[in-house]
Amino acid sequence: MTLVCVKDLHKSFGELEVLKGVDLDVASGEVVAIIGRSGSGKSTLLRCLNQLEQHDGGTIEIAGQHLDAGAMTPNDLSRNVGMVFQSFNLFPHKTVGDNVMLAPTVVRGVDKTVAERLAREVLDKVGMLEKFDAYPAQLSGGQQQRVAIARALAMNPKVLLCDEVTSALDPELVGEVLRVLEALAKEGMTLILVTHEMKFAHDVADRVVFMHQGRIHEQGPPRTLFEHPETSELKQFISAIL
Amino acid sequence: MGISLDFMALSPYLGELLRGLFTTVVLTMVTTLAGLMLAIVVAYLRLNAAAWVGMALGGYVELIRNTPFIVQLFFIFFGLPALGIRIDAITAAFLAMTLNLAAYSAEILRAGIESTARGQLEAARALGMSSLQSYRHVVLIPAFSRIYPALISQCIIVMLGSAVVSQISVYDLTYAANFIQSRNFRSFEAYLLVTLIYLLLAIGMRQTFLLAGRRLFAYRQGEHA
């Protein structure tokens, strides 16, 4: 079943056209890794999927919902899509538990006790339950990112967008975050990740999408893509990073 | 010529002093709370409401910040009755002080709000929060923590500035001092005592704010910054 359906997506920042017609279908439960050079439009594509950037042309449909930031409330936009950021973006003045409980209580109007049960559940899933009362500043980067994942999960998204979620981490902290994502993938969560972790893309993704100059240049199962790249651009990209 | 201090000359007027002190303290507490709440609203609307609302509020802020407080007070108490708006002295004092503190605080707070990291707003939005929800739950407390020292000083300035409300016959601490020295001619003692009381009020106010800040911004104690 197609969960995310992107057709002919265009996005410009002033004169600069960043997305030049992107078509992408993602099935429910699929894990899609988007790779490519910086400036290829991969983060912009991801940010269009929850309308942090409003697209100029084309259509985005997620779980049957047509996305249009101008015509929707943020609550509508967040109904199906969760996002995890490179820089965690936890709310510094709220404890781990409050970070996770905030959106369910404020946006969804969930009862406080129900929200707390939900928060404990998702924090347990990412292995951060024992830090329920800690403040973000007391956590390592990897721990903060796991809390950020739990915070997104608490809104029960159908698809989770991950924008270079390990890029700001010290190398020894990358593993704990990737393990959480891998476990989510195994559970059947639909994931769309912009990533530089090629090994992770290779091992966990169902499909790898290579973006180049605002378009999807090549895509396919990870093994095929990494071992038998067809286009010269992808060959160059792979040889540059390995 | 030597000065002989005679503080005992003030003792018959203890009641007047307490009455003045009470007015100053209550007026300060009420206007501080009302002014800060108004500032929170004004700062939000200036950044988020329709352009004409933002401009109108910008006009209010600049008008207050670029005119003397005593003129604002006189305008409200002596000027408005010409328009048929008649208010008593204490209400006029409350209005003038609240509007004054709100304008300065809104401007101070705006700096704190504008320095919010973009990622914070994006995270709030990605979680489905409206701009008002994100202001209230995500932006406001960290913004306050960044501008807190400036805000404390502003509140104290308004408390000290409240001395001029004695000019429209509000029975505050300064009014009490004027009254006492007009009766016993001990102006040096009267004003010295009142000066000390204002000083203690300012110190007490700052300490109260700092204590509240330690609770409100407890999350910062773990920061590595």
Boltz contact constraints between the chains, C-beta under 6 A:
constraints:
  - contact:
      token1: [A, 50]
      token2: [B, 126]
      max_distance: 6.0
  - contact:
      token1: [A, 52]
      token2: [B, 122]
      max_distance: 6.0
  - contact:
      token1: [A, 74]
      token2: [B, 125]
      max_distance: 6.0
  - contact:
      token1: [A, 74]
      token2: [B, 128]
      max_distance: 6.0
  - contact:
      token1: [A, 74]
      token2: [B, 129]
      max_distance: 6.0
  - contact:
      token1: [A, 74]
      token2: [B, 130]
      max_distance: 6.0
  - contact:
      token1: [A, 75]
      token2: [B, 128]
      max_distance: 6.0
  - contact:
      token1: [A, 78]
      token2: [B, 127]
      max_distance: 6.0
  - contact:
      token1: [A, 78]
      token2: [B, 128]
      max_distance: 6.0
  - contact:
      token1: [A, 83]
      token2: [B, 126]
      max_distance: 6.0
  - contact:
      token1: [A, 87]
      token2: [B, 119]
      max_distance: 6.0
  - contact:
      token1: [A, 89]
      token2: [B, 119]
      max_distance: 6.0
  - contact:
      token1: [A, 89]
      token2: [B, 120]
      max_distance: 6.0
  - contact:
      token1: [A, 89]
      token2: [B, 123]
      max_distance: 6.0
  - contact:
      token1: [A, 91]
      token2: [B, 138]
      max_distance: 6.0
  - contact:
      token1: [A, 92]
      token2: [B, 219]
      max_distance: 6.0
  - contact:
      token1: [A, 93]
      token2: [B, 141]
      max_distance: 6.0
  - contact:
      token1: [A, 93]
      token2: [B, 142]
      max_distance: 6.0
  - contact:
      token1: [A, 93]
      token2: [B, 219]
      max_distance: 6.0
  - contact:
      token1: [A, 102]
      token2: [B, 137]
      max_distance: 6.0
  - contact:
      token1: [A, 103]
      token2: [B, 127]
      max_distance: 6.0
  - contact:
      token1: [A, 106]
      token2: [B, 133]
      max_distance: 6.0
  - contact:
      token1: [A, 106]
      token2: [B, 137]
      max_distance: 6.0
  - contact:
      token1: [A, 107]
      token2: [B, 128]
      max_distance: 6.0
  - contact:
      token1: [A, 107]
      token2: [B, 129]
      max_distance: 6.0
  - contact:
      token1: [A, 135]
      token2: [B, 219]
      max_distance: 6.0
  - contact:
      token1: [A, 135]
      token2: [B, 222]
      max_distance: 6.0
  - contact:
      token1: [A, 137]
      token2: [B, 222]
      max_distance: 6.0
  - contact:
      token1: [A, 137]
      token2: [B, 223]
      max_distance: 6.0
  - contact:
      token1: [A, 138]
      token2: [B, 222]
      max_distance: 6.0
